[in-house]
Amino acid sequence: MFKEKCTTLQSDEDLKKSAKEMARSFCVIVYQSSYNPADKKSSAKYDNYRVLVAKKEPLEKVKAAIYSSMDSGNFTFKLNEQIQVQDE
């Protein structure tokens, strides 16, 4: 499901144009899992690190697309976000 949502974002031509206008835009998702042999239970977590730097218009377009896409799924991850609006 996550991969499909990312593919949809990547295929949006208007969104691509806005992303190209950004000084910085990247997202790193870190997956960590652990296993406890004593109780035979495993656990996993996702941490999402996102940096977006751009002028207001492209920043808002990209940010809105990311939020609407991720809010529509069963994603449970910690979000670490840095957003900076550049002067016009």
Buried (B, 14 or more C-beta within 10 A) or exposed (E): EBEEBBEEBEEBEEBEEBBEBBEEBEEEEEEEEEEEEEEEEEEEEBEBBBBBBBBEEBBBBBBEBBEEBBEEEEBEBEEEEEEEEBEE
